Amino acid sequence: MRYVSTRGTAPVLDFEGATLAGLAADGGLYLPETWPVLTRDEIAAMAGMSYVDTAVAVMHPFVGDTLTRAELRELCSRAYAGFGHDAVVPLVQLDARHWLLELFHGPTLAFKDVALQLLGLLFERFLAGGTNHLTVIGATSGDTGSAAIDALAGRMGVEIFMLHPAGRVSEVQRRQMTSVHAPNVFNIALDGASFDDAQALVKAMFADRAFSSGFRLSAVNSINWARLMAQVVYYFHAAVRLGAPDRAVAFSVPTGNFGDVFAGHVAARMGLPIAKLVVATNVNDILHRALSTGDYASGPVVATQTPSMDIQISSNFERLLFDVGGRDGPALAAQMAGFDAARAMRLTDAQR
Ligand SMILES: *Cc1c(COP(=O)(O)O)cnc(C)c1O
C-alpha cells in the first residue's frame, strides 16, 4: 500500500514510512492511495472472530508490504493482551436499539490505548536493531500523554518527551505520566501554561529546522495514520455483532481532532455498511457548524468538562476534505493556506 499526502507534494511512502513520519513534509497528512474493499463474505466471517483476528483482517491490507499476517497478529496479540476485559472492547446494550462500545479497558483507561498500544509496538518493530532513533514530542491535557507514555515506556529505539500544563491535568493522569520509571520517558510540566501553550511549543519545535534537523522527530497524536488504522477495527468488530453486513449500523462519536470518527469513514469506504456517522461535539462546535453550514471557521476555545473535545481546529478533518473533495492535493493545499491566513474557509459542495 502506498501512502500519499493530502497536500500532494510530499514523497509517497510505504506503511513503515508513513508510521514513522507523522506529519507529511508538505504540511499535509498521509492517507492510503486507494481504499482496500472487503467483500460481504469477508465482513460476515468476522462475526465469530476474536478482536485480534478482526484486527488482522481489517489492517492487513494497509500493512501488507511491511508486515506478514503472522507478524501483524503477533503485534496485535501483544497490544491487546493488557486490556482488562476479555472482549477487549465489549459492546454493552443500553436499551432496545442503543449499544455502547466500551473502549476504556486499556491500561490507562483512555480510549486512546486502543490505538497507542499498537503504535508503540510498531515503532519498536520498525526501529529495533537499526540506526534509526525516534524522538517523540507531544503536548497533552491528560489522555494522550498517559496513553502514549504507557505505550512507549521501555520500547527500544524511541524516546518520548511529553509536555503538560502544570496543575491543569487530572491528578490520576499526572501520576500515570510521572510515576513511570523508564529511561526513555521524559515529562515536562510547564508552569503557568495552558494546553494551547504546550501545543504551541511542540509545533515550534517541529518548525525550527535548526533544532529539529538534529533529531528524527515524530508525533503520537492522531495525525499519525497508524493510529487511525487501529481504530477502524472496532467499527467492524461492533457492526458485525449488530448484524452487519446485512444491517447498517449508525455510530455516534464524541469528536475532537476528528480521528475516531474519520476511522468510521474509513470503515465505510472499506465496505462496512454504516447508516450514519454522528459527529458529536461539545460547545466547541466548529465541526457541527462546518458540516451544517459549509463555513469552517475557528473561534476561541471554551474550556469544558470534556477537555479532549475542546478544539477549534480539527487536524484530521483535512483527511475527510481530501477524500470526499476529489483527492486534489494542490487544491487542498491552497484551501488550507487560506484557512491558516483567515482562520476560516468555505467548504466546496463536494466536501459537504
Ligand atoms: C481523544 C478523545 C476524544 C477525541 O477524539 P478524536 O479522535 O480526537 O476526535 C474524545 N473523547 C475522549 C475521552 C478522548 O480521549
The ligand as a MOL file (V3000), in Angstrom:
LIG
                    3D

  0  0  0     0  0            999 V3000
M  V30 BEGIN CTAB
M  V30 COUNTS 15 15 0 0 0
M  V30 BEGIN ATOM
M  V30 1 C -9.1570 11.8840 22.3180 0
M  V30 2 C -10.5220 11.8900 22.8840 0
M  V30 3 C -11.6230 12.3950 22.1640 0
M  V30 4 C -11.4820 12.9880 20.7660 0
M  V30 5 O -11.1700 12.0120 19.8150 0
M  V30 6 P -10.6830 12.4700 18.3510 0
M  V30 7 O -10.1950 11.2180 17.7280 0
M  V30 8 O -9.6120 13.4830 18.5620 0
M  V30 9 O -11.8670 13.0570 17.6370 0
M  V30 10 C -12.8770 12.3600 22.7500 0
M  V30 11 N -13.0510 11.8630 23.9830 0
M  V30 12 C -12.0180 11.3660 24.7150 0
M  V30 13 C -12.2940 10.8670 26.0960 0
M  V30 14 C -10.7320 11.3510 24.1910 0
M  V30 15 O -9.7220 10.8420 24.9150 0
M  V30 END ATOM
M  V30 BEGIN BOND
M  V30 1 1 1 2
M  V30 2 1 2 3
M  V30 3 2 2 14
M  V30 4 1 3 4
M  V30 5 2 3 10
M  V30 6 1 4 5
M  V30 7 1 5 6
M  V30 8 2 6 7
M  V30 9 1 6 8
M  V30 10 1 6 9
M  V30 11 1 10 11
M  V30 12 2 11 12
M  V30 13 1 12 13
M  V30 14 1 12 14
M  V30 15 1 14 15
M  V30 END BOND
M  V30 END CTAB
M  END
